[in-house]
Amino acid sequence: MSKLYAATTAAALSLILSGCASTDSALRGPSTPNTPAAPSTDYQASGNEPGWRLAISDNQIHYIGDYGETDIRQAIDNKREQAGRTSYDTARLSIVIDHKICSDSMVERQYQDSVSVTADGKTVTGCGGAVIAPTSLNGTSWQIEHISGAAVLPDIPTHIAFADGRISGTAGCNRLMGSFTQSADNLAFGSVASTRMACPPAQMEQEHSLIAALEQVRRWDFSTDGRLLLRGDAGELVRLRQTF
């Protein structure tokens, strides 16, 4: 009788755990580790020395300052729009967004807005809004983040550099080299050659995927967070982050 009871109890417990796992999976949604995360729709700004970040949504301002030691969330209750300027005032935050180009010397990047934040009486300045895309890829360097929708292998160096009509780089195994032509938003790569070193299968597969993707590239543009997007006729092929 005890054996039958134990078997019945184990079966019931297994059924309950199975149901919990299914419910938990449904709450989390499907697992899509290779799909790039959707960009935030919040207004973003940041600055350096001391490091700070700002996010403004439809109804809340979230400020993190002093390298993370200050964390303030305030509801939006006073927003003003003026010619070339947007400002917000709350009990602890005063924010002024001047819609003029801002250069971040730390990362050598330009943004659409110059931003000033006063938090509990302490004022910091920085840049915000969309990244202003460079007009040419010549002289720029990039770290590869996604190839054909798949995230690159972790802890494997990947990069592409553009210089004088030539590219050089690696997808984690061999050195890659080739040519490129760019005009306005059009971009095309010539035949991409590589050295012939043997690497683990996953790295070789990633390298082959990059070469195949580059051969299909037709256009280039930028995401609002400054990622370089290399596109083909069917959409995004390679996503990269600038490393200068």
C-alpha positions, -999 to +999 in steps of 0.1 A: +000+000+000+028+024+008+045+016-025+013+024-044+009+056-024+045+067-031+041+060-068+008+079-070+023+108-051+054+110-073+032+109-105+010+137-091+040+158-081+055+153-116+022+165-132+021+196-110+058+205-117+051+200-154+022+224-153+043+250-133+070+248-159+046+253-187+030+283-170+064+297-162+075+293-198+044+310-210+050+340-187+086+344-199+076+340-236+096+321-262+133+318-259+150+338-286+186+343-275+198+352-310+173+380-317+186+415-310+167+432-282+142+459-293+157+494-288+142+514-259+116+540-268+126+562-239+145+594-244+181+586-234+209+609-223+243+604-205+274+621-194+308+615-179+329+625-149+309+617-129+291+592-150+254+596-153+224+583-173+189+596-179+158+580-193+125+599-199+094+579-207+058+592-212+052+596-175+085+591-156+120+604-154+147+580-142+181+595-134+212+575-122+242+597-113+276+596-095+285+564-112+254+547-098+254+561-063+224+584-070+191+569-083+161+591-087+127+584-102+102+612-105+068+615-122+066+640-150+044+669-139+060+699-155+072+698-191+078+729-212+085+731-250+102+762-263+120+771-296+149+747-297+145+735-261+126+711-239+127+712-201+113+693-172+110+702-135+102+679-106+109+681-069+144+667-072+152+670-109+156+699-134+164+689-169+171+712-199+174+696-234+188+720-260+182+707-295+217+714-308+245+690-317+265+677-287+299+660-290+309+633-266+347+634-265+349+602-244+335+581-273+341+606-302+304+605-311+279+633-318+243+634-306+213+655-315+209+672-282+229+689-254+215+680-220+218+695-185+205+678-154+203+693-119+197+665-094+193+676-057+211+708-065+241+692-083+243+700-121+259+677-147+260+680-185+261+656-214+245+645-246+212+629-255+188+619-283+197+600-314+233+595-325+243+615-355+256+590-381+290+597-398+287+605-434+315+580-443+327+547-430+362+555-440+385+556-410+361+539-386+364+506-367+335+484-354+329+454-332+306+428-347+275+421-325+251+401-347+255+382-380+223+374-398+203+378-366+225+356-345+246+370-317+283+365-321+301+339-299+309+353-265+345+362-256+357+358-292+372+390-306+354+402-337+359+435-356+359+452-390+379+484-399+373+506-429+402+525-445+409+538-480+384+515-498+397+484-479+383+464-450+402+443-425+391+424-395+381+390-381+350+370-372+369+352-345+393+330-365+412+341-396+421+376-406+397+389-432+405+414-459+387+429-489+374+460-506+343+482-502+326+509-521+303+534-505+281+562-519+254+579-499+236+550-481+247+524-507+275+499-497+290+469-514+319+446-505+342+430-530+355+395-526+365+389-490+396+368-486+410+352-454+440+335-440+437+297-437+441+289-401+420+261-387+397+270-357+370+252-337+339+245-358+317+272-342+343+299-350+347+287-385+309+286-390+307+322-377+334+333-401+317+317-430+284+333-420+300+368-419+317+364-453+283+352-468+265+382-452+290+407-464+285+395-500+248+403-497+252+438-483+236+466-504+230+495-479+241+508-445+224+530-419+224+535-381+200+526-353+191+554-328+217+540-304+245+543-329+248+507-341+259+503-377+234+482-396+246+465-428+215+456-448+207+435-479+176+432-500+158+411-473+168+433-443+196+435-416+226+413-421+252+425-397+250+448-367+281+465-353+291+488-324+317+515-330+351+511-313+370+539-331 
